[in-house]
Amino acid sequence: MLVADHLVKEFGGLRAVEDVSFRLERGEVLGFLGPNGAGKSTTMRMLAGCLEPDSGSARIAGHDCVQDRIEAQSRLGYLPEGAPAYPAMTPRAFVAFGLQVRGFSGDALKRATELALERARLGAAASQPIGTLSKGYKRRAALAAAIAHDPAVLILDEPTDGLDPNQKDGVRALIREMAPEKAIIISTHILDEVPAVCSRAIIIAQGRLLFDGSPHALEKLTPDGSIETAFRLLTTGGCPVGDAA
Amino acid sequence: MMGSLVAVYRRELTAYFQTPLAYVFLAVFAFAAPAFAFHIGRFFDTNRADLAPLFDYLPWLLVILMPALAMRAWAEEKDRGTLEFLMSLPIPLWASTGGKFLAAWTVAAAAIVLTMPMWIAVNYLGEPDNAAIATAYVGALLLAGSYLAIGQALSATTANQVVAFVLGAGACFLLTMAGLPLVLSVLGENAPAALSEFIAGLSALEHYDALRNGVIAVADLVYFLGLILAALGAAGVMIAEQRGGGR
């Protein structure tokens, strides 16, 4: 469903992503972990067709994210880092815009818009300008836009950042609900989230893939069985380990 | 694919009216255009039933106001981070540049329509050549479109709207000035005649003048449409470059 094939990206001589490869199939929820500046967002941007790799390729449902960008992106829902959205628009108009671009109109547009707003639990905030909403509602508006067209692949860059514990639970429940039908990548700093929603975890640091395996395998890396310890060990030690790394 | 252009067009047009920008713009235009015509162009003193005083000064008003309308096109997207969202949508670049351009052009056209009471007034006062006035309006629209396209291209170079405006107004000013005797005389007698002619040929004013005088020539239409397409193409190329990430 989604393939990252030897992705490399440099910014001004600095390697942000160094030969990252993995595949993701339908039904998998991949937790994309790493310290700040590890190359998570850069990798996600390349997978979303927002950034072209210097070498290697990304494919969504068999479509190359550079050569066949429109086809690849039409199968993708993407929540960019920081959940950018147009402040003067209401979440309802914002979600509808993303759908109209994808060819939705009439009743189908209305149905898909309302369903996405409901799933992202926007409530009454759906009719207020995004610029007046709290960080949590703003993120949910961007999340609604990402899921509205029922894409086969979802790439969510820190979907729970800035949400309160109840809202976090809501987003996790939504991800679990969508998981069987989709291939989902979420990046997060919250390590508790990994066993809670992910069927697989990847850890990258300094642009390199250090671990690719199940959350359970990640826990087993350390004697205390803690993901946090494993994360620290891997990202400060820097040696590749795991099932498929 | 046309659907995505229409979606971008609608979003952009709504965005103009969701902020005070379009209203301020229309109000300023509605006051400034007749003010130029009445005070500087001496609309009534000419004792002629035509809109020459309006169309004489319109290019200078457009030089300032069109870049103000176009400055947000890409600079605002970059500044707010929404460019990332836009680039993740399955929209071909021609559709996003075209949609943004057409929305701005629609607001510009609405502003130009606001000068039409003057057209009605000259018909009330005398018997103007209405075909010539209509042609002059077409010229004004094409000139406005050219400035908007240039403004959009320069908006793609920066995340700062003020910088985009200054660059846009400067470029439009130069393009308008190119054909004036003032500029050509600066080139001096030393410049080859062919160069002077070439520079004069680039001038938007030169091509606008023909339309303003009621003459529709293919060369002028090709000039304006070519300029619009070239500037939008440049904007598209610069936005596509963002995907390269400084490669």
Chai-1 contact restraints between the chains, C-beta under 6 A:
chainA,res_idxA,chainB,res_idxB,connection_type,confidence,min_distance_angstrom,max_distance_angstrom,comment,restraint_id
A,A48,B,S88,contact,1.0,0.0,6.0,A-B,restraint_1
A,C50,B,E84,contact,1.0,0.0,6.0,A-B,restraint_2
A,C50,B,M87,contact,1.0,0.0,6.0,A-B,restraint_3
A,C50,B,S88,contact,1.0,0.0,6.0,A-B,restraint_4
A,L51,B,G245,contact,1.0,0.0,6.0,A-B,restraint_5
A,E52,B,R243,contact,1.0,0.0,6.0,A-B,restraint_6
A,E52,B,G244,contact,1.0,0.0,6.0,A-B,restraint_7
A,I70,B,P90,contact,1.0,0.0,6.0,A-B,restraint_8
A,Q73,B,P90,contact,1.0,0.0,6.0,A-B,restraint_9
A,S74,B,P90,contact,1.0,0.0,6.0,A-B,restraint_10
A,Y78,B,S88,contact,1.0,0.0,6.0,A-B,restraint_11
A,P80,B,E84,contact,1.0,0.0,6.0,A-B,restraint_12
A,P80,B,F85,contact,1.0,0.0,6.0,A-B,restraint_13
A,G82,B,G81,contact,1.0,0.0,6.0,A-B,restraint_14
A,P84,B,G81,contact,1.0,0.0,6.0,A-B,restraint_15
A,P84,B,T82,contact,1.0,0.0,6.0,A-B,restraint_16
A,P84,B,E84,contact,1.0,0.0,6.0,A-B,restraint_17
A,P84,B,F85,contact,1.0,0.0,6.0,A-B,restraint_18
A,Y86,B,T82,contact,1.0,0.0,6.0,A-B,restraint_19
A,A88,B,Q18,contact,1.0,0.0,6.0,A-B,restraint_20
A,A88,B,T19,contact,1.0,0.0,6.0,A-B,restraint_21
A,F97,B,R11,contact,1.0,0.0,6.0,A-B,restraint_22
A,Q100,B,A7,contact,1.0,0.0,6.0,A-B,restraint_23
A,V101,B,S4,contact,1.0,0.0,6.0,A-B,restraint_24
A,V101,B,A7,contact,1.0,0.0,6.0,A-B,restraint_25
A,V101,B,L89,contact,1.0,0.0,6.0,A-B,restraint_26
A,V101,B,I91,contact,1.0,0.0,6.0,A-B,restraint_27
A,G103,B,G3,contact,1.0,0.0,6.0,A-B,restraint_28
